[in-house]
Amino acid sequence: MSNFRIEQYYNCCMGRKEPNWSEYSHLVLEGCICEGENICGGIDRAGAEFFSVYGRLKNGASKAITDIISSVDVAIDVAEKHAERSQLRLDVLC
């Protein structure tokens, strides 16, 4: 169980507010690293500096919903909570 507070669940969203889930087709959890000013996703668990939950928009684009600077277990817990609340499929890609 994560120690995330509700406002942390949407730390990448405008105003830290829950997104309109109807805009999304599914959710993705990815490992990420920072390379200079760029964030690169698709990193495996061992190499990840942090984890991000992304919403895949129905048009194919992605939007970050939550960054998790913690263990992969906490990241999965947060992502599963998003999936449960949104009723969207979750793909864990790390």
SVG drawing of the C-alpha trace seen along z (x, -y; Angstrom):
<svg xmlns="http://www.w3.org/2000/svg" viewBox="-16 -24 38 29">
<polyline fill="none" stroke="black" stroke-width="0.4" points="0.0,0.0 1.4,-3.4 1.6,-6.4 0.5,-8.7 -1.9,-11.5 -4.8,-12.1 -3.2,-15.2 -0.1,-13.2 -2.1,-10.8 -2.4,-13.6 0.9,-15.3 1.4,-15.7 -2.2,-16.9 -3.3,-20.5 -4.1,-21.8 -3.3,-18.3 -6.9,-17.4 -8.2,-14.0 -8.3,-13.9 -11.4,-13.2 -11.0,-9.4 -13.3,-9.3 -10.5,-10.8 -8.3,-7.8 -8.2,-4.3 -5.9,-2.7 -3.2,-3.4 0.5,-2.5 3.2,-2.3 6.7,-2.9 10.1,-3.2 11.7,-6.6 15.1,-8.4 16.1,-12.0 18.6,-12.7 19.4,-16.4 16.1,-18.2 14.3,-15.2 12.4,-12.5 12.8,-9.1 10.2,-6.3 10.4,-2.6 13.2,-1.9 13.3,1.4 12.8,1.6 16.4,1.9 17.5,-1.1 14.6,-3.4 15.2,-6.6 11.4,-6.9 8.1,-5.6 5.3,-7.3 1.7,-6.5 0.6,-7.6 -2.9,-7.8 -3.1,-6.8 -5.5,-9.2 -7.9,-7.8 -6.1,-9.7 -2.9,-7.7 -1.0,-10.5 0.0,-10.1 -0.3,-12.3 1.6,-11.8 -0.8,-11.5 1.6,-10.6 5.3,-10.5 6.3,-8.1 9.8,-8.6 9.8,-5.4 10.0,-1.6 8.3,0.3 6.0,1.8 4.7,-1.6 4.4,-2.6 2.4,0.5 0.1,-0.2 -0.5,-3.7 -1.1,-2.6 -3.6,0.1 -5.5,-2.5 -5.7,-4.7 -6.9,-1.7 -9.6,-0.8 -10.8,-4.4 -10.8,-5.0 -12.0,-1.5 -9.3,-1.5 -6.9,1.3 -3.4,1.0 -0.3,2.1 2.8,2.5 5.7,2.0 8.6,2.0"/>
</svg>
